[in-house]
């Protein structure tokens, strides 16, 4: 499954990821989060991935709701 995941959004705050996840969920697109912020550190990004079959639709949704 991991090899089929495509990054569609990157944010610095988890609430931004959660908002986009909600829009994706409303469109029946499952998403996965990779949080690269180290514990105790404020550096790093939070990345949102979808299955490659949903990539185009997900990117359209992200573009329409850019935070």
C-alpha positions in Angstrom: 0.0 0.0 0.0 2.7 2.5 0.9 4.2 2.4 -2.6 0.8 3.6 -3.9 0.6 6.6 -1.7 1.0 10.1 -3.1 1.6 13.3 -1.2 -1.2 15.9 -1.8 -0.7 18.4 1.0 2.0 19.6 3.5 1.4 21.8 6.5 3.1 23.1 9.6 0.1 22.7 11.9 -2.1 19.6 12.5 -5.3 21.6 12.4 -4.6 22.4 8.7 -4.1 18.8 7.9 -7.4 17.9 9.7 -9.4 20.5 7.7 -8.1 19.0 4.4 -8.7 15.5 5.7 -12.3 16.4 6.4 -12.8 17.7 2.8 -11.2 14.6 1.4 -13.4 12.4 3.6 -16.5 14.2 2.5 -15.5 13.1 -1.0 -14.9 9.5 0.0 -11.1 9.8 -0.2 -9.1 8.1 2.5 -6.0 9.9 3.6 -2.9 9.2 5.7 -0.8 11.5 7.8 3.0 11.4 8.2 4.0 13.8 11.0 7.7 14.6 10.8 7.7 17.0 13.7 10.0 15.5 16.3 8.7 15.4 19.8 10.0 18.4 21.6 10.9 20.1 18.3 8.9 22.6 16.3 10.7 21.8 13.1 9.4 19.5 10.4 6.3 19.2 8.3 3.1 17.2 8.5 2.4 15.5 5.2 -0.9 14.2 3.9 -1.1 11.3 1.5 -3.8 9.5 -0.6 -3.9 6.4 -2.7 -2.6 7.1 -6.2 -6.0 6.4 -7.7 -7.4 9.4 -5.8 -4.5 11.7 -6.3 -5.9 13.9 -9.1 -9.3 14.4 -7.3 -7.5 15.0 -4.0 -5.3 17.7 -5.5 -8.3 19.4 -7.0 -10.0 19.4 -3.6 -6.8 20.7 -1.9 -6.5 23.5 -4.5 -10.1 24.5 -4.0 -9.7 24.7 -0.2 -6.1 25.9 0.1 -5.4 26.9 3.7 
